[in-house]
Amino acid sequence: MFDKKWIYASAAAVMTTAGVATADTYFGLTGVMEEDSSLMIETVTADSAGVLEIYDYHTGERGELLATEPLNAGANNDVLVDLGAAPRGDVLAVVMIDGEMAAMAEIELEDDDM
Protein backbone atom coordinates (compact mmCIF):
# COMPACT_ATOMS: atom_id res chain seq x y z
CA MET A 1 0.00 0.00 0.00
CA PHE A 2 1.30 3.46 -0.82
CA ASP A 3 2.07 5.98 1.90
CA LYS A 4 -0.64 8.60 1.78
CA LYS A 5 -1.45 11.19 4.39
CA TRP A 6 -4.54 13.22 5.12
CA ILE A 7 -4.42 16.53 6.91
CA TYR A 8 -7.15 17.99 9.02
CA ALA A 9 -8.18 20.84 6.76
CA SER A 10 -10.33 22.30 9.49
CA ALA A 11 -12.42 21.32 12.43
CA ALA A 12 -15.90 22.71 12.66
CA ALA A 13 -16.82 24.61 15.79
CA VAL A 14 -17.42 22.32 18.72
CA MET A 15 -21.12 22.06 19.39
CA THR A 16 -22.51 20.99 22.72
CA THR A 17 -25.96 19.84 23.68
CA ALA A 18 -28.06 20.68 26.72
CA GLY A 19 -27.96 18.40 29.73
CA VAL A 20 -24.65 16.68 30.33
CA ALA A 21 -22.55 19.04 28.22
CA THR A 22 -20.80 22.07 29.58
CA ALA A 23 -17.95 24.20 28.36
CA ASP A 24 -15.62 21.59 29.86
CA THR A 25 -16.22 19.00 27.12
CA TYR A 26 -14.38 19.85 23.92
CA PHE A 27 -11.82 18.80 21.30
CA GLY A 28 -8.32 20.00 20.47
CA LEU A 29 -7.94 19.07 16.79
CA THR A 30 -4.88 19.47 14.58
CA GLY A 31 -2.53 17.07 12.92
CA VAL A 32 -2.08 14.40 10.30
CA MET A 33 -3.83 11.08 9.78
CA GLU A 34 -1.95 8.28 8.05
CA GLU A 35 -3.87 6.23 5.49
CA ASP A 36 -3.28 3.23 7.73
CA SER A 37 -6.63 4.15 9.32
CA SER A 38 -5.39 5.60 12.60
CA LEU A 39 -6.86 8.92 13.65
CA MET A 40 -4.98 10.94 16.29
CA ILE A 41 -6.92 13.62 18.15
CA GLU A 42 -4.58 15.81 20.17
CA THR A 43 -6.93 16.43 23.07
CA VAL A 44 -10.42 15.43 24.11
CA THR A 45 -11.44 17.03 27.38
CA ALA A 46 -14.51 15.54 29.06
CA ASP A 47 -16.50 16.50 32.17
CA SER A 48 -16.85 12.83 33.09
CA ALA A 49 -15.70 9.46 31.82
CA GLY A 50 -17.30 8.70 28.48
CA VAL A 51 -16.77 7.39 24.97
CA LEU A 52 -15.42 8.98 21.82
CA GLU A 53 -17.36 7.81 18.77
CA ILE A 54 -16.10 8.34 15.22
CA TYR A 55 -18.63 8.25 12.38
CA ASP A 56 -18.35 8.37 8.61
CA TYR A 57 -19.33 11.89 7.48
CA HIS A 58 -18.26 11.95 3.82
CA THR A 59 -21.83 12.75 2.66
CA GLY A 60 -22.28 15.58 5.16
CA GLU A 61 -24.58 13.43 7.30
CA ARG A 62 -23.74 11.10 10.17
CA GLY A 63 -23.12 7.69 8.67
CA GLU A 64 -21.73 4.38 9.86
CA LEU A 65 -20.03 4.16 13.26
CA LEU A 66 -16.36 3.54 12.43
CA ALA A 67 -14.79 3.24 15.90
CA THR A 68 -15.10 4.00 19.59
CA GLU A 69 -12.49 4.84 22.21
CA PRO A 70 -13.03 5.14 25.99
CA LEU A 71 -12.36 8.54 27.60
CA ASN A 72 -11.40 9.43 31.14
CA ALA A 73 -12.75 12.47 32.95
CA GLY A 74 -10.51 15.48 32.29
CA ALA A 75 -7.95 15.87 29.51
CA ASN A 76 -7.32 12.86 27.29
CA ASN A 77 -4.16 13.60 25.31
CA ASP A 78 -3.13 12.00 22.02
CA VAL A 79 -6.28 9.92 21.64
CA LEU A 80 -5.45 7.31 19.00
CA VAL A 81 -8.48 5.77 17.30
CA ASP A 82 -8.13 2.75 15.02
CA LEU A 83 -10.80 3.15 12.33
CA GLY A 84 -10.17 -0.29 10.85
CA ALA A 85 -9.88 1.14 7.32
CA ALA A 86 -9.03 4.47 5.77
CA PRO A 87 -12.11 6.73 5.78
CA ARG A 88 -13.79 7.68 2.50
CA GLY A 89 -13.66 11.34 3.48
CA ASP A 90 -14.66 13.54 6.40
CA VAL A 91 -15.46 12.02 9.78
CA LEU A 92 -17.57 13.16 12.73
CA ALA A 93 -16.19 12.90 16.27
CA VAL A 94 -18.79 12.67 19.05
CA VAL A 95 -18.22 12.56 22.82
CA MET A 96 -20.90 10.56 24.63
CA ILE A 97 -21.25 10.83 28.42
CA ASP A 98 -23.90 8.78 30.22
CA GLY A 99 -25.64 8.08 26.92
CA GLU A 100 -25.93 11.79 26.02
CA MET A 101 -24.01 13.69 23.36
CA ALA A 102 -21.66 16.11 25.14
CA ALA A 103 -19.72 17.50 22.15
CA MET A 104 -19.12 16.86 18.49
CA ALA A 105 -16.85 18.13 15.75
CA GLU A 106 -16.62 17.53 12.03
CA ILE A 107 -13.11 16.65 10.97
CA GLU A 108 -12.63 17.66 7.36
CA LEU A 109 -9.91 15.61 5.74
CA GLU A 110 -7.91 16.82 2.79
CA ASP A 111 -5.42 14.78 0.79
CA ASP A 112 -2.03 16.50 1.16
CA ASP A 113 -0.93 15.11 -2.23
CA MET A 114 -3.35 17.45 -4.01
C-alpha positions as CSV (number, residue, x, y, z in Angstrom):
1,M,0.0,0.0,0.0
2,F,1.3,3.5,-0.8
3,D,2.1,6.0,1.9
4,K,-0.6,8.6,1.8
5,K,-1.5,11.2,4.4
6,W,-4.5,13.2,5.1
7,I,-4.4,16.5,6.9
8,Y,-7.1,18.0,9.0
9,A,-8.2,20.8,6.8
10,S,-10.3,22.3,9.5
11,A,-12.4,21.3,12.4
12,A,-15.9,22.7,12.7
13,A,-16.8,24.6,15.8
14,V,-17.4,22.3,18.7
15,M,-21.1,22.1,19.4
16,T,-22.5,21.0,22.7
17,T,-26.0,19.8,23.7
18,A,-28.1,20.7,26.7
19,G,-28.0,18.4,29.7
20,V,-24.6,16.7,30.3
21,A,-22.6,19.0,28.2
22,T,-20.8,22.1,29.6
23,A,-18.0,24.2,28.4
24,D,-15.6,21.6,29.9
25,T,-16.2,19.0,27.1
26,Y,-14.4,19.9,23.9
27,F,-11.8,18.8,21.3
28,G,-8.3,20.0,20.5
29,L,-7.9,19.1,16.8
30,T,-4.9,19.5,14.6
31,G,-2.5,17.1,12.9
32,V,-2.1,14.4,10.3
33,M,-3.8,11.1,9.8
34,E,-2.0,8.3,8.0
35,E,-3.9,6.2,5.5
36,D,-3.3,3.2,7.7
37,S,-6.6,4.2,9.3
38,S,-5.4,5.6,12.6
39,L,-6.9,8.9,13.6
40,M,-5.0,10.9,16.3
41,I,-6.9,13.6,18.2
42,E,-4.6,15.8,20.2
43,T,-6.9,16.4,23.1
44,V,-10.4,15.4,24.1
45,T,-11.4,17.0,27.4
46,A,-14.5,15.5,29.1
47,D,-16.5,16.5,32.2
48,S,-16.8,12.8,33.1
49,A,-15.7,9.5,31.8
50,G,-17.3,8.7,28.5
51,V,-16.8,7.4,25.0
52,L,-15.4,9.0,21.8
53,E,-17.4,7.8,18.8
54,I,-16.1,8.3,15.2
55,Y,-18.6,8.3,12.4
56,D,-18.4,8.4,8.6
57,Y,-19.3,11.9,7.5
58,H,-18.3,11.9,3.8
59,T,-21.8,12.7,2.7
60,G,-22.3,15.6,5.2
61,E,-24.6,13.4,7.3
62,R,-23.7,11.1,10.2
63,G,-23.1,7.7,8.7
64,E,-21.7,4.4,9.9
65,L,-20.0,4.2,13.3
66,L,-16.4,3.5,12.4
67,A,-14.8,3.2,15.9
68,T,-15.1,4.0,19.6
69,E,-12.5,4.8,22.2
70,P,-13.0,5.1,26.0
71,L,-12.4,8.5,27.6
72,N,-11.4,9.4,31.1
73,A,-12.7,12.5,32.9
74,G,-10.5,15.5,32.3
75,A,-8.0,15.9,29.5
76,N,-7.3,12.9,27.3
77,N,-4.2,13.6,25.3
78,D,-3.1,12.0,22.0
79,V,-6.3,9.9,21.6
80,L,-5.5,7.3,19.0
81,V,-8.5,5.8,17.3
82,D,-8.1,2.8,15.0
83,L,-10.8,3.1,12.3
84,G,-10.2,-0.3,10.9
85,A,-9.9,1.1,7.3
86,A,-9.0,4.5,5.8
87,P,-12.1,6.7,5.8
88,R,-13.8,7.7,2.5
89,G,-13.7,11.3,3.5
90,D,-14.7,13.5,6.4
91,V,-15.5,12.0,9.8
92,L,-17.6,13.2,12.7
93,A,-16.2,12.9,16.3
94,V,-18.8,12.7,19.0
95,V,-18.2,12.6,22.8
96,M,-20.9,10.6,24.6
97,I,-21.3,10.8,28.4
98,D,-23.9,8.8,30.2
99,G,-25.6,8.1,26.9
100,E,-25.9,11.8,26.0
101,M,-24.0,13.7,23.4
102,A,-21.7,16.1,25.1
103,A,-19.7,17.5,22.2
104,M,-19.1,16.9,18.5
105,A,-16.8,18.1,15.7
106,E,-16.6,17.5,12.0
107,I,-13.1,16.7,11.0
108,E,-12.6,17.7,7.4
109,L,-9.9,15.6,5.7
110,E,-7.9,16.8,2.8
111,D,-5.4,14.8,0.8
112,D,-2.0,16.5,1.2
113,D,-0.9,15.1,-2.2
114,M,-3.3,17.5,-4.0
